[in-house]
Amino acid sequence: NREHELRELRALAARGEPVLALLYGRRRVGKTYLLDHAFRGARYFYFLAGQTTAELNKRELLSEIKPMLEHPEDTAPELFPSWRHVFRLFADLAKAGPLVVVLDEFQNLMGGTDEDIPSQLMAVWDREVRNLPLLLVLCGSEVSTLQRLEDGAGPLYGRWSWAARLRPFAYHHAAEMVPGRHLREKALTYGILGGTPRFLAAVRPGEDLGMRV
C-alpha cells in the first residue's frame, strides 16, 4: 500500500532542485521503513532526533554527519551556534551533488529551545538553497505538531513541494502481511492488531496465533 508514496518520493529525489517535503503519521506506521526504501542508492543522510534538548540533538547530528564531510573536524559544536548553521551545512553538502536529508521525529527539535527552528530553516531555504539539488524531508509522529508546519501562519507555509500523512493499512493490505492464512484468520489478525505495519510484521509465517477459527 505504499507504492504511490514510493513513486512520489523517488520522483522528488530525481528533480535535482530544492525540495522540501513533510511526512507524518503515528508511531509504528512505517514512516522510517518507507523513507529507507525510497532513497536506497541515493546520497542520503538520516537523523533521528531524540527526546532531549535541541542543543544535544544538534551535537549528535554533527557527530553523525562527519563521514560525509571532506574535513570532519569542521563539525566542532562552537562552529554551529544555531540550527541555521546546520541547515547551511546541508546546503554546502548539496553543492557537491544531489543530497537527500531526512530529519526524523522533527517535533523533538521544536521544543525546549529559544530558537524558532522552522524560521531558521526558512531563512536558509529562501536565501541559500536556490538551485541546489537538496531534498529535505521533515518527518514525525506527533501528527498535530507536524500538521501545524503546513498552516498558513507557519514560517514554512507555501514552501512545501510535497506533504503526506501515512496511515495504517486497510484490511486488504494488512492481509497481505500475513500470507498463507485462511481468510477468517486474516480477519481476526486484523481485528486484533489493526493495520499497524510494525505489529503485523511481528507475525511469523506459520506461527500459531492461538486462534480457534
Rosetta blueprint (number, residue, H / E / L):
1 N L
2 R L
3 E H
4 H H
5 E H
6 L H
7 R H
8 E H
9 L H
10 R H
11 A H
12 L H
13 A H
14 A L
15 R L
16 G L
17 E L
18 P L
19 V E
20 L E
21 A E
22 L E
23 L E
24 Y E
25 G L
26 R L
27 R L
28 R L
29 V L
30 G L
31 K H
32 T H
33 Y H
34 L H
35 L H
36 D H
37 H H
38 A H
39 F L
40 R L
41 G L
42 A L
43 R L
44 Y E
45 F E
46 Y E
47 F E
48 L E
49 A L
50 G L
51 Q L
52 T L
53 T L
54 A H
55 E H
56 L H
57 N H
58 K H
59 R H
60 E H
61 L H
62 L H
63 S H
64 E H
65 I L
66 K H
67 P H
68 M H
69 L L
70 E L
71 H L
72 P H
73 E H
74 D H
75 T H
76 A L
77 P H
78 E H
79 L H
80 F L
81 P L
82 S L
83 W H
84 R H
85 H H
86 V H
87 F H
88 R H
89 L H
90 F H
91 A H
92 D H
93 L H
94 A H
95 K L
96 A L
97 G L
98 P L
99 L E
100 V E
101 V E
102 V E
103 L E
104 D E
105 E L
106 F H
107 Q H
108 N H
109 L H
110 M L
111 G L
112 G L
113 T L
114 D L
115 E L
116 D L
117 I H
118 P H
119 S H
120 Q H
121 L H
122 M H
123 A H
124 V H
125 W H
126 D H
127 R H
128 E H
129 V L
130 R L
131 N L
132 L L
133 P L
134 L E
135 L E
136 L E
137 V E
138 L E
139 C E
140 G E
141 S L
142 E L
143 V H
144 S H
145 T H
146 L H
147 Q H
148 R H
149 L L
150 E L
151 D L
152 G L
153 A L
154 G L
155 P L
156 L L
157 Y L
158 G L
159 R L
160 W L
161 S L
162 W E
163 A E
164 A E
165 R E
166 L L
167 R L
168 P L
169 F L
170 A L
171 Y H
172 H H
173 H H
174 A H
175 A H
176 E L
177 M L
178 V L
179 P L
180 G L
181 R L
182 H L
183 L H
184 R H
185 E H
186 K H
187 A H
188 L H
189 T H
190 Y H
191 G H
192 I H
193 L H
194 G L
195 G L
196 T L
197 P H
198 R H
199 F H
200 L H
201 A H
202 A L
203 V L
204 R L
205 P L
206 G L
207 E L
208 D L
209 L L
210 G L
211 M L
212 R L
213 V L
